[in-house]
């Protein structure tokens, strides 16, 4: 089954983390696609040292469009599954394997890794995730523990059901939109606990983006 | 009275046209859901104000005297919003085209590498 899975890692200025991430991923997976969003540092030259496929966006299109490129490539090369993980080293490869194993063994269309040890994150991020969880339950009547998790794998057949419109460079709404679309369109979803590795360099959303995400969750639900 | 009626009809027709353009651009995926909702609300609000212009007088401006500058102000705001809206659509179309071109180009390069 691993041969039918494409691992997509999107990067932007990750020269300090990408080597460690790829070292681990290459041990366990064969089909890896790194999508670089025109990094200004040495990320791309470090990626080239590994036996992975890499795509280079000539301009920074944001994480959302990188994910789209990954999905397009997976569909083009007829991969059954596409798995996403972040290039900043916040996800463990053992967790990626766990998430992939879950989709191979079950009949689920989408498997999301939820961060179980949120208390390791900073306070704002932890509270924000909890609020989103409650709001999501009220609106979608389904308990999703981490709608924004970047570690996820899905069947490429459900592309039309989950396809996302978010395309901002400064926010990370694509993951949340995929979750919302999947729940709304009755995809079979499983959640697997994963470990959070807190990074010193906080790259998440700020308060304003968090508020905008709340509005977007309403919009995705009703329109 | 006739001028007022004429202006109201013009702004209603403009707004209906704009609602049509908004929805066409949404269907072509040049506009996002949030944009579509906001812009449709703006056009509906303009229709409402055209039908009931006294709404502003009753609830916001008491004892307001309608004169030429009042009408000119309303019209100029309307035109500004329309220009802003049309330029926003053009930006969104360009954004989408650039995204597609860059992504397609990067995909072509990977496939070329695989073939090599």
Contacts between the chains, C-beta under 8 A, distances in Angstrom:
chain1	res1	chain2	res2	distance
A	33	B	110	7.3
A	35	B	106	7.3
A	53	B	110	5.5
A	53	B	113	7.1
A	53	B	114	7.2
A	54	B	110	7.4
A	55	B	106	4.0
A	55	B	107	6.8
A	55	B	109	6.7
A	55	B	110	5.1
A	56	B	106	5.8
A	56	B	109	7.0
A	57	B	102	5.3
A	57	B	103	7.2
A	57	B	106	5.5
A	58	B	102	5.5
A	58	B	105	6.9
A	58	B	106	7.7
A	59	B	98	7.3
A	59	B	102	5.9
A	61	B	99	5.8
A	61	B	102	6.1
A	61	B	103	7.1
A	65	B	99	5.6
A	65	B	102	7.9
A	65	B	103	6.3
A	68	B	103	6.4
A	69	B	103	4.7
A	69	B	106	5.9
A	69	B	107	6.4
A	72	B	103	6.8
A	72	B	107	6.0
A	73	B	107	5.9
A	73	B	110	6.4
A	76	B	107	7.0
A	76	B	111	7.5
A	165	B	29	7.4
A	165	B	32	5.4
A	165	B	33	6.9
A	167	B	95	7.5
A	167	B	99	6.6
A	215	B	34	7.6
A	216	B	34	6.9
A	219	B	33	5.3
A	219	B	34	5.9
A	219	B	37	6.8
A	220	B	33	7.5
A	223	B	33	5.2
A	223	B	37	6.8
